[in-house]
Amino acid sequence: MNHPSHRRTVIRCLACAAAWAAWPAWPQAAPERSSYSLSVVPQFPASEIHRDWTPLIERLARDTGITLTLSLSANIPRFEGDLLDGHPDFAFMNPYHQVMAARAQGYIPLVRSSKPLTGILVVRKDSPIASVRELDGKDVAFPAPNSFGASLWMRALLAEREHITIKPVYVQTHSNVYRHVIRGKAAAGGGINSTLLQEAPEVQADLRVLLETPGAAPHPLSAHPRVPARVQQQVAGALLALTSDAAGQALLKEVFGAAPVRADYARDYRPLEQFKLEKYVVTDTPG
């Protein structure tokens, strides 16, 4: 016959097991290997992403022995789908992608630029539009629905703060947005400060910034939790170490725009949850 104290111990153990089972089960870190996939949000054409990221990846491989294999999506919605399904080992994503990816897969932000991200709304330099309110009812170009500063946050500000209704046109990349506006295919377009500054001088000269969003922590390079912690820290540490030499600084500038710093989800990205941007997220975009 079982002693009552023994039965109580068994019951407590079963209760503990049930409680642990209720927690989300993130994938366990896999054994270390020398090659990992890297996906980059396609804000720019694929040729430009390869041009900017390949030299940095090659330097990381020399410094750490870890190879990051670049895997690009055809457009931002496909990138989002792959990210939320947990396909890439490492990913460079926008701030709200980080919120979505942390919830869906537990992605961990490692490093980000030290320069805040600012969303911008641009018009042609010679456009008669002088006020955001004049865009009410007009076509406005965006890269994709969930591009953070360029679209998601901007559309929320236009609706919630400016109280206007625009007709969004999604054209896949920031570069396409700027050219849509210059060619008169849209009255205005959403981008971010760093992507506009990377455009050719003649493109910048043809545009005028009509509205800027408040600053936010910029795009992080993040890792899926299956990537061993030591590998995550090797990659992050190697990127931060590049700030100490001129060649490394040049490589970092092409990708991050400014010297990277360590990223922290609670400090940098959790505050975005309070803006209730979920109502402006589009999850069924074709592509």
Buried (B, 14 or more C-beta within 10 A) or exposed (E): EEEEEEEEEEEEEEEEEEEEEEEEEBEEBBEEEEEBBBBBBBBBBBEBBBEBBEBBBEBBBEBBEBBBEBBBBEBBBBBBBBBBEBBBBBBBBBBBBBBBBBEBBBBBBBBBBBBBBBBBBBBBEEBEBEEBEBBEEBBBBBBBBBBBBBBBBBBBBBBEEBEBEBEBBBBBBBBBBBBBBBEEBBBBBBBBBBBBEBBEEEBBEBBBEBBBBEEBBBBBBBBBBBBBEEBBEBBBBBBBEBBEEEEBEEBBEBBBBBBBBBBBBEEBBEEBEEBEBEEBEBEEBEB
